[in-house]
Amino acid sequence: MIDLEKGVMEEIRAWSKEALETAHPFFNDLPACPYAQTAWTNDKVGFSFSYSAKRQGLYSAISQYDDTWDLVCYVEFQYEQDPQAFHEYIASLNHAISMGSFIQKDLWVMGFHPDDDQEEAFDVPFEPVVDDVYAITFIQRLSKLEKSAEMLREKGYYKNYLNDPEMAHLWDERQETYRRLCDAGNA
C-alpha cells in the first residue's frame, strides 16, 4: 500500500505541474491553479487515503482539518462509480459543512472523479504513474479560497470559466456559502 500511495502522490504532483501550474489561455494566460506551485514548494499539500467504501475517513479528514495543509487530497480507491452521484455527494457535503455538521463551517470540498469529462484547460498529455484508478476529494479553507478567487477574478482569470453555466453555478454556490459564513461571523 505504501508504494501505491507514494505513486499516487507522485502522479498528482506530476499532473499538477502539467495541468495546474502551466499558463493557459482559458484562464487569461494564468495557470489553472496559480497557487498550486507555492503550496507544493512550501509542503502545504497533504494526503489521506481510503481503501474502503465507508465515508468515515473523509468525515474525519474534514472534521480534523487544521490548516497544517492549504489543501488535503483525500484519495479514494473505493468510490462512487457514477460521476454525477459523486459530484452530488460533494455538493451535499458542502451543504452539510455550511450547516455545521462537521463543526467547522469555513471549509470547501471539490471532487475529481476518474470518469469526469476533462475541461479544455486540464486536457493535457499526461502519463499516469500508477495503474490503479481513484477519486479525489480536495479539502481546503473556504475563506482562503474565496479571497484568492477574488484576486484572480480581478485579473480576468474567470472570464471563460464563468461563461460555462455549470461552472458559473458552482461559483455562485461557493460565493453564497461564503457570504452566509461571513454573515454568521465564522470567516
Salt bridges, closest charged atoms under 4 A:
GLU21 OE2 - ARG13 NH1 2.40
ASP67 OD2 - ARG141 NH2 2.88
ASP70 OD1 - LYS144 NZ 2.87
GLU76 OE2 - ARG55 NH1 3.23
ASP116 OD1 - HIS87 NE2 2.82
GLU146 OE2 - ARG174 NE 2.24
GLU173 OE1 - HIS169 NE2 3.31
GLU176 OE2 - ARG179 NH2 2.35
GLU176 OE2 - ARG180 NH1 3.70
ASP183 OD2 - ARG179 NH1 2.53
